Amino acid sequence: IYRPETSVPLDKEYSVLHIVRLKGITLLTLLPNFLTENEAAIALQTLGRAAIERNEDENVNKEATHLLIQLAQSRPEQINSTVFPLFLEALNEDMIAAHKVARLLNALGSISVAASGTLMPVLRGLVMLVTAGQMASSHSQATIETVRKVLEAAMAASSDAKLNADLYAAIISPLTTWIHGLASTNQDVPPKLVVEVARALVTLLSKLETSAQEQLLEPLFSNYLAVLLSSDESIGGLCQLLPVFSAAVCSCRPETRLPVDSLDAFVSSLTVSALAGSSQIRRDVCFEIIASMLNKIKDSKLRSSLTQIVLRHTGGSGTGLSVILLHQWVARALISCNDKSGYDSVRWLLEQIKQASPHAAEAAEGFNIILGEHDWA
């Protein structure tokens, strides 16, 4: 619709006027003691709905979100009580489109990191939505991705150990419990969702003190170690979550003690499980944990002893693919910490290539693993 005397569409003109109105509401809210508590709540609800509702001009949504970010710094408690419930209710709508979920999550993420007082309420609300099981799988994945990005931003801006521990208890523990419950009933858990939970866990666990890491590893070992070392295919549902366990173990500090009676026995069990099992997930997780341990150990004698235990199991296993992969991971772990014994595995791999063994191609491709980058933290 156009006015006869101008080429500016009415809907565009309305958007401009709407944005000016929202800015005026924001200025009134920012004035000290100008609005009563009820009036301020109404003003914040108006801004919240403008950020949530679909407009012909998306600039209205963006401007309303930007204004809420400003207000979060001065009125975090009212933002938490008045605005966030509107966002969470919108995210919980039936048949909500993916593009609207993305827009709402982006707005919530931006508001949550604007002030320390809005961080925890937003994250808790999003986690409650996910763990309630009422969101579509793709929306849950997008929500957890937002949670992870917010956590990364928060950790980059703060080194508060207590905040890290509180966030782990309030965010990561419910997520890992929820995803463990899904897998325990043999429900399919999308791999990307598992990866996002693992990445969120690493974001916080890697920042915690050694004592806190040791305490948090105990329930994870209790839930996943038997699954990792088992050949029972009936627990295949939990097998989906082994990357979460691997991420936790590999993200710990070098001085963190694992809740096992013997490192020798633990490494030996991992090696046996990886070489004997038929599950690719189990094999890869075992290899990653072994490599991470070898890479982080500062005591050269202990590292050498554990390396020998690992490679000793390859003696009667032929030159199958699993043995090839094990040598690749061992070489990578040792060479990246300047341990020359890693070149023994390199020479072994070169010998497989020279002899044109059945897995010579995989042995050659393994040098991409050996020379590639890997975050051992």
C-alpha positions as CSV (number, residue, x, y, z in Angstrom):
1,I,0.0,0.0,0.0
2,Y,1.4,3.4,-1.0
3,R,0.4,6.9,-0.3
4,P,-0.4,8.9,-3.5
5,E,2.1,11.6,-2.7
6,T,5.1,9.5,-1.7
7,S,6.9,6.3,-2.7
8,V,7.5,5.2,0.9
9,P,5.3,2.1,1.8
10,L,3.0,2.5,4.8
11,D,4.3,-0.6,6.4
12,K,7.9,0.7,6.2
13,E,6.8,4.0,7.6
14,Y,5.0,2.2,10.4
15,S,8.1,0.3,11.2
16,V,10.1,3.5,11.5
17,L,7.5,5.0,13.8
18,H,7.4,1.8,15.8
19,I,11.1,1.9,16.4
20,V,11.0,5.5,17.5
21,R,8.2,4.6,19.9
22,L,10.3,1.7,21.3
23,K,13.3,4.0,21.8
24,G,11.1,6.5,23.6
25,I,9.8,3.8,25.9
26,T,13.4,2.7,26.6
27,L,14.4,6.2,27.5
28,L,11.5,6.6,29.9
29,T,12.4,3.3,31.6
30,L,16.0,4.3,32.0
31,L,15.1,7.6,33.8
32,P,15.6,7.1,37.5
33,N,12.3,6.8,39.4
34,F,10.3,8.1,36.5
35,L,8.1,5.0,36.1
36,T,6.5,3.0,38.8
37,E,7.4,-0.7,39.0
38,N,4.1,-1.6,37.3
39,E,4.7,0.9,34.5
40,A,8.3,-0.3,34.0
41,A,7.0,-3.9,33.8
42,I,4.5,-2.9,31.1
43,A,7.2,-1.0,29.2
44,L,9.5,-4.1,29.3
45,Q,6.6,-6.3,28.1
46,T,6.1,-4.0,25.2
47,L,9.7,-4.2,24.2
48,G,9.7,-8.0,24.7
49,R,6.7,-8.5,22.5
50,A,8.3,-6.3,19.8
51,A,11.4,-8.5,19.9
52,I,9.4,-11.7,19.7
53,E,6.5,-11.0,17.3
54,R,6.9,-11.3,13.6
55,N,7.0,-7.9,11.9
56,E,7.1,-7.0,8.2
57,D,10.3,-5.3,8.9
58,E,12.8,-7.4,10.9
59,N,14.6,-4.3,12.0
60,V,11.8,-3.9,14.6
61,N,12.8,-7.2,16.2
62,K,16.5,-6.3,16.1
63,E,16.0,-2.8,17.5
64,A,13.8,-4.1,20.3
65,T,16.4,-6.8,21.2
66,H,19.1,-4.1,21.2
67,L,17.1,-1.9,23.6
68,L,16.5,-4.9,25.9
69,I,20.2,-5.5,26.0
70,Q,20.7,-1.9,27.2
71,L,18.0,-2.3,29.8
72,A,19.4,-5.6,31.0
73,Q,22.4,-3.7,32.5
74,S,20.2,-1.5,34.6
75,R,17.1,-3.6,35.3
76,P,18.3,-7.3,35.2
77,E,15.8,-8.5,37.8
78,Q,12.8,-7.0,35.9
79,I,14.1,-8.4,32.6
80,N,14.3,-11.8,34.2
81,S,10.8,-11.7,35.7
82,T,9.0,-9.9,32.9
83,V,10.7,-10.5,29.5
84,F,12.3,-13.9,29.7
85,P,9.0,-15.7,30.4
86,L,7.6,-14.2,27.1
87,F,10.6,-15.6,25.2
88,L,10.4,-19.0,26.8
89,E,6.6,-19.2,26.1
90,A,7.2,-18.3,22.5
91,L,9.9,-21.0,22.1
92,N,7.5,-23.6,23.6
93,E,4.8,-22.9,21.0
94,D,3.5,-25.8,19.0
95,M,4.8,-26.1,15.4
96,I,7.1,-23.1,15.8
97,A,9.2,-22.6,12.7
98,A,13.0,-23.1,12.8
99,H,13.8,-19.6,11.6
100,K,11.8,-18.1,14.5
101,V,13.5,-20.4,17.0
102,A,16.9,-19.2,15.7
103,R,15.8,-15.6,16.0
104,L,14.5,-16.0,19.5
105,L,17.6,-17.9,20.7
106,N,19.9,-15.3,19.2
107,A,18.1,-12.6,21.0
108,L,18.1,-14.5,24.3
109,G,21.8,-15.2,24.0
110,S,22.6,-11.6,23.4
111,I,20.5,-10.4,26.3
112,S,21.9,-13.1,28.7
113,V,25.5,-12.0,28.3
114,A,24.7,-8.3,28.6
115,A,24.8,-8.4,32.4
116,S,25.8,-11.0,35.0
117,G,22.3,-10.9,36.5
118,T,20.7,-12.2,33.4
119,L,23.1,-15.1,32.6
120,M,21.9,-17.8,34.9
121,P,18.1,-17.2,34.5
122,V,18.4,-17.4,30.7
123,L,20.5,-20.6,30.7
124,R,18.3,-22.3,33.4
125,G,15.2,-21.4,31.4
126,L,16.6,-22.8,28.2
127,V,17.8,-26.0,29.9
128,M,14.4,-26.5,31.5
129,L,12.7,-26.2,28.1
130,V,15.1,-28.9,26.6
131,T,14.9,-31.3,29.5
132,A,11.1,-31.1,29.7
133,G,11.1,-33.0,26.4
134,Q,8.5,-30.7,24.7
135,M,10.8,-29.3,22.0
136,A,11.5,-30.9,18.6
137,S,14.9,-32.6,18.3
138,S,16.2,-30.0,15.9
139,H,15.0,-27.2,18.2
140,S,16.6,-28.9,21.2
141,Q,19.9,-29.1,19.4
142,A,19.7,-25.4,18.4
143,T,18.9,-24.5,22.0
144,I,21.8,-26.4,23.4
145,E,24.1,-24.8,20.8
146,T,22.9,-21.4,22.1
147,V,23.6,-22.5,25.7
148,R,27.1,-23.6,24.7
149,K,27.9,-20.3,22.9
150,V,26.6,-18.3,25.9
151,L,28.8,-20.4,28.2
152,E,31.8,-19.8,26.0
153,A,31.2,-16.1,26.0
154,A,30.7,-16.1,29.8
155,M,33.9,-18.1,30.4
156,A,35.9,-15.7,28.1
157,A,34.7,-12.7,30.2
158,S,35.1,-14.2,33.6
159,S,37.6,-16.4,35.6
160,D,35.3,-16.8,38.6
161,A,35.8,-20.4,39.8
162,K,32.6,-20.3,41.8
163,L,30.6,-19.1,38.7
164,N,32.1,-22.0,36.7
165,A,31.1,-24.5,39.4
166,D,27.6,-23.0,39.7
167,L,27.0,-23.1,36.0
168,Y,28.1,-26.7,35.8
169,A,25.7,-27.7,38.5
170,A,22.8,-25.7,37.1
171,I,23.4,-26.3,33.4
172,I,25.6,-29.3,32.5
173,S,24.4,-31.7,35.2
174,P,20.8,-31.5,34.1
175,L,21.7,-31.8,30.4
176,T,23.9,-34.9,31.0
177,T,21.2,-36.5,33.2
178,W,18.6,-35.8,30.5
179,I,20.6,-37.2,27.6
180,H,21.6,-40.2,29.7
181,G,17.9,-40.8,30.4
182,L,17.1,-40.7,26.7
183,A,19.8,-43.2,25.7
184,S,19.0,-45.5,28.6
185,T,15.6,-46.1,27.1
186,N,17.3,-46.8,23.7
187,Q,15.9,-43.7,22.1
188,D,18.0,-42.4,19.2
189,V,20.0,-39.3,20.2
190,P,21.1,-37.3,17.2
191,P,24.9,-37.2,17.0
192,K,24.9,-33.4,16.6
193,L,23.0,-33.1,19.9
194,V,25.5,-35.4,21.6
195,V,28.4,-33.2,20.2
196,E,26.7,-30.0,21.5
197,V,26.3,-31.4,25.0
198,A,29.9,-32.6,25.0
199,R,31.2,-29.2,23.8
200,A,29.1,-27.4,26.5
201,L,30.5,-29.8,29.1
202,V,34.1,-29.1,28.0
203,T,33.6,-25.4,28.1
204,L,33.0,-25.5,31.8
205,L,34.8,-28.6,33.0
206,S,38.1,-27.6,31.4
207,K,38.0,-24.3,33.5
208,L,37.4,-26.0,36.8
209,E,40.0,-26.6,39.5
210,T,41.6,-30.1,39.7
211,S,39.6,-31.0,42.8
212,A,36.3,-30.1,41.2
213,Q,37.2,-32.0,38.1
214,E,38.0,-35.1,40.1
215,Q,34.7,-34.9,41.9
216,L,32.7,-34.5,38.7
217,L,34.4,-37.3,36.9
218,E,33.2,-39.9,39.4
219,P,29.5,-40.0,38.3
220,L,30.6,-39.9,34.7
221,F,32.9,-42.9,35.2
222,S,30.1,-44.6,37.1
223,N,27.7,-44.1,34.1
224,Y,29.9,-44.7,31.2
225,L,33.0,-46.8,32.0
226,A,31.2,-50.1,32.0
227,V,29.5,-49.2,28.7
228,L,32.9,-48.3,27.2
229,L,34.5,-51.6,28.2
230,S,31.6,-53.8,27.5
231,S,30.9,-55.9,24.4
232,D,27.2,-56.2,25.2
233,E,25.3,-54.8,22.2
234,S,22.1,-54.5,24.3
235,I,23.4,-51.3,25.9
236,G,24.0,-49.8,22.5
237,G,21.7,-46.8,23.4
238,L,24.2,-45.6,26.0
239,C,27.0,-46.2,23.5
240,Q,25.8,-43.2,21.6
241,L,26.8,-41.0,24.5
242,L,30.4,-42.2,24.8
243,P,31.7,-39.0,23.1
244,V,30.5,-37.1,26.1
245,F,32.5,-39.3,28.4
246,S,35.6,-38.9,26.2
247,A,35.2,-35.2,26.1
248,A,35.1,-35.0,29.9
249,V,38.2,-37.2,30.4
250,C,40.2,-35.5,27.7
251,S,39.3,-32.0,28.9
252,C,40.7,-32.5,32.4
253,R,44.0,-31.0,33.6
254,P,47.1,-33.1,33.4
255,E,47.3,-33.3,37.2
256,T,43.7,-34.5,37.6
257,R,43.5,-38.0,39.0
258,L,41.1,-40.3,37.3
259,P,38.8,-42.4,39.5
260,V,40.4,-45.7,38.7
261,D,42.4,-48.1,40.9
262,S,45.3,-48.5,38.4
263,L,46.3,-46.5,35.4
264,D,48.0,-49.5,34.0
265,A,44.9,-51.7,34.2
266,F,42.7,-48.8,32.9
267,V,44.9,-48.2,29.8
268,S,45.1,-52.0,29.2
269,S,41.3,-52.4,29.4
270,L,40.8,-49.5,27.0
271,T,43.2,-51.0,24.5
272,V,41.6,-54.5,24.7
273,S,38.1,-53.0,24.3
274,A,39.2,-51.0,21.3
275,L,40.9,-53.8,19.5
276,A,38.4,-56.5,20.2
277,G,35.1,-54.7,19.9
278,S,32.9,-54.2,16.9
279,S,31.6,-50.8,17.8
280,Q,33.3,-47.9,16.0
281,I,32.2,-45.4,18.6
282,R,33.8,-47.5,21.4
283,R,37.0,-47.9,19.5
284,D,37.4,-44.3,18.6
285,V,36.6,-43.1,22.2
286,C,39.1,-45.6,23.7
287,F,41.8,-44.4,21.3
288,E,41.1,-40.8,22.0
289,I,41.3,-41.3,25.8
290,I,44.5,-43.3,25.5
291,A,46.1,-40.7,23.3
292,S,45.0,-37.9,25.6
293,M,46.5,-39.6,28.7
294,L,49.8,-40.4,27.0
295,N,50.0,-36.8,25.8
296,K,49.4,-35.2,29.2
297,I,51.6,-37.4,31.4
298,K,54.6,-35.4,32.4
299,D,56.6,-38.3,33.9
300,S,58.5,-39.8,31.0
301,K,59.0,-43.2,32.7
302,L,55.3,-43.5,33.4
303,R,54.4,-42.4,29.9
304,S,56.9,-45.0,28.4
305,S,55.4,-47.7,30.6
306,L,51.9,-47.0,29.6
307,T,52.9,-46.8,25.9
308,Q,54.4,-50.2,26.2
309,I,51.3,-51.6,27.8
310,V,49.2,-50.2,24.9
311,L,51.4,-51.5,22.1
312,R,51.9,-54.9,23.7
313,H,48.3,-55.7,22.9
314,T,48.9,-55.2,19.2
315,G,51.3,-58.1,19.0
316,G,48.8,-60.8,18.3
317,S,46.2,-58.6,16.6
318,G,47.7,-58.7,13.1
319,T,47.6,-55.5,11.1
320,G,43.9,-54.9,11.1
321,L,42.4,-51.4,10.8
322,S,42.1,-51.0,14.6
323,V,45.8,-51.7,15.0
324,I,46.6,-49.1,12.3
325,L,44.5,-46.5,14.0
326,L,46.0,-47.2,17.4
327,H,49.5,-46.7,16.1
328,Q,48.3,-43.4,14.5
329,W,46.9,-42.1,17.7
330,V,49.9,-43.2,19.8
331,A,52.3,-41.5,17.3
332,R,50.2,-38.3,17.4
333,A,50.0,-38.2,21.1
334,L,53.7,-38.8,21.7
335,I,55.2,-36.7,18.9
336,S,53.1,-33.7,19.9
337,C,54.7,-33.8,23.4
338,N,58.2,-34.2,22.0
339,D,58.5,-37.9,23.0
340,K,60.7,-39.5,20.4
341,S,59.3,-42.9,21.0
342,G,56.3,-41.8,18.9
343,Y,58.5,-42.3,15.9
344,D,58.5,-46.1,16.5
345,S,54.8,-46.1,15.6
346,V,55.5,-43.9,12.6
347,R,58.1,-46.4,11.3
348,W,55.7,-49.2,11.9
349,L,53.1,-47.4,9.7
350,L,55.7,-46.7,7.0
351,E,56.5,-50.4,7.0
352,Q,52.9,-51.3,6.4
353,I,52.9,-48.9,3.4
354,K,56.1,-50.4,2.0
355,Q,54.8,-53.9,2.3
356,A,51.5,-53.0,0.6
357,S,49.6,-54.5,3.5
358,P,45.8,-54.8,3.2
359,H,45.4,-51.5,5.1
360,A,48.3,-49.7,3.5
361,A,46.0,-46.9,2.2
362,E,44.6,-46.3,5.8
363,A,48.2,-46.3,7.1
364,A,49.1,-43.6,4.6
365,E,45.9,-41.6,5.4
366,G,46.8,-41.8,9.0
367,F,49.6,-39.2,8.6
368,N,46.8,-36.6,8.3
369,I,45.9,-37.6,11.9
370,I,49.5,-37.6,13.1
371,L,50.2,-34.2,11.6
372,G,46.8,-32.7,12.3
373,E,45.9,-30.3,15.1
374,H,44.2,-31.7,18.2
375,D,43.2,-29.9,21.4
376,W,44.6,-32.2,24.1
377,A,43.1,-29.9,26.8
